[in-house]
Amino acid sequence: DGLFELEYRLQTPSGRTQWIHSRGGVTQRTADGQPILAIGTSMNITVRKQAEAELSASETRLRMIIANEPECIKLVDENGSLLQMNPAGLRMIGADTEEQ
């Protein structure tokens, strides 16, 4: 009922971009349903957004390294189950997909 949660960018007067996370909603209404009180918060999440972007870029680089490595690379979990194998590893075992 009138609740919201969103993330958005703001540009400061100096030209810097800041990321904001806001959430809130109407907490009281008149008898005929008109809002009379809303409560919410806004928090600067710029540092978190920067960390997420850096992590995403790092993951992309790692995936490219694994995919293009000419030697077999396989990732397994703590039980030894295959999580991922690069194309060179698949070729080595004569498989087209990790499922095979």
C-alpha positions as CSV (number, residue, x, y, z in Angstrom):
1,D,0.0,0.0,0.0
2,G,2.0,2.9,-1.3
3,L,5.4,1.5,-0.3
4,F,8.4,2.2,-2.5
5,E,12.1,1.2,-2.8
6,L,14.4,2.4,-5.5
7,E,18.0,3.2,-6.4
8,Y,18.8,6.2,-8.5
9,R,21.7,8.5,-9.5
10,L,22.0,12.1,-8.6
11,Q,24.5,14.6,-10.0
12,T,26.0,16.9,-7.5
13,P,26.6,20.6,-8.4
14,S,30.3,19.7,-8.8
15,G,29.4,17.2,-11.4
16,R,30.0,14.0,-9.4
17,T,27.5,11.2,-9.6
18,Q,26.1,9.9,-6.3
19,W,24.0,6.7,-6.0
20,I,21.0,6.9,-3.6
21,H,18.9,4.1,-2.2
22,S,15.4,5.3,-1.0
23,R,12.5,3.5,0.6
24,G,9.4,4.5,2.4
25,G,5.7,4.8,2.2
26,V,2.5,6.3,3.5
27,T,1.9,5.3,7.1
28,Q,-1.3,7.3,7.8
29,R,-4.3,8.2,5.7
30,T,-7.5,10.1,6.3
31,A,-10.8,8.3,6.5
32,D,-11.3,8.8,2.8
33,G,-7.8,7.4,2.0
34,Q,-5.8,10.6,1.4
35,P,-2.2,10.3,2.7
36,I,-1.4,12.5,5.7
37,L,2.0,11.0,6.8
38,A,4.8,9.3,4.9
39,I,8.0,8.0,6.4
40,G,11.1,7.0,4.5
41,T,14.9,6.9,4.3
42,S,17.5,7.8,1.8
43,M,21.1,6.5,1.9
44,N,24.1,7.3,-0.2
45,I,25.2,3.9,-1.7
46,T,27.9,5.3,-4.0
47,V,30.7,3.2,-2.4
48,R,28.6,0.0,-2.7
49,K,27.8,0.7,-6.3
50,Q,31.5,1.3,-7.1
51,A,32.5,-1.9,-5.4
52,E,29.8,-3.8,-7.4
53,A,31.1,-2.3,-10.6
54,E,34.7,-3.3,-9.7
55,L,33.6,-6.8,-8.8
56,S,31.7,-7.2,-12.1
57,A,34.7,-6.0,-14.1
58,S,36.9,-8.4,-12.2
59,E,34.6,-11.3,-12.8
60,T,34.5,-10.5,-16.5
61,R,38.3,-10.4,-16.7
62,L,38.5,-13.8,-14.9
63,R,35.9,-15.4,-17.2
64,M,37.9,-14.1,-20.2
65,I,41.1,-15.6,-18.8
66,I,39.5,-18.9,-18.1
67,A,37.8,-19.1,-21.5
68,N,40.9,-18.2,-23.4
69,E,43.5,-20.3,-21.5
70,P,44.9,-22.9,-23.8
71,E,45.3,-25.4,-20.9
72,C,42.5,-27.2,-19.1
73,I,41.0,-25.3,-16.2
74,K,38.2,-26.8,-14.2
75,L,36.5,-25.4,-11.1
76,V,35.1,-27.9,-8.6
77,D,33.3,-27.5,-5.3
78,E,34.3,-28.8,-1.9
79,N,32.8,-32.2,-2.8
80,G,34.7,-32.5,-6.1
81,S,31.7,-31.8,-8.3
82,L,32.5,-29.9,-11.5
83,L,31.3,-26.3,-11.4
84,Q,32.9,-25.1,-14.6
85,M,35.4,-26.2,-17.2
86,N,37.0,-24.0,-19.9
87,P,36.8,-24.8,-23.6
88,A,40.3,-26.3,-23.7
89,G,39.3,-28.7,-20.9
90,L,36.2,-29.7,-22.8
91,R,38.2,-30.4,-26.0
92,M,40.7,-32.4,-24.0
93,I,37.9,-34.8,-22.8
94,G,36.0,-34.7,-26.1
95,A,32.9,-32.9,-24.7
96,D,31.0,-30.0,-26.1
97,T,29.4,-29.0,-22.8
98,E,30.1,-29.3,-19.1
99,E,26.9,-31.4,-18.7
100,Q,28.5,-34.1,-21.0
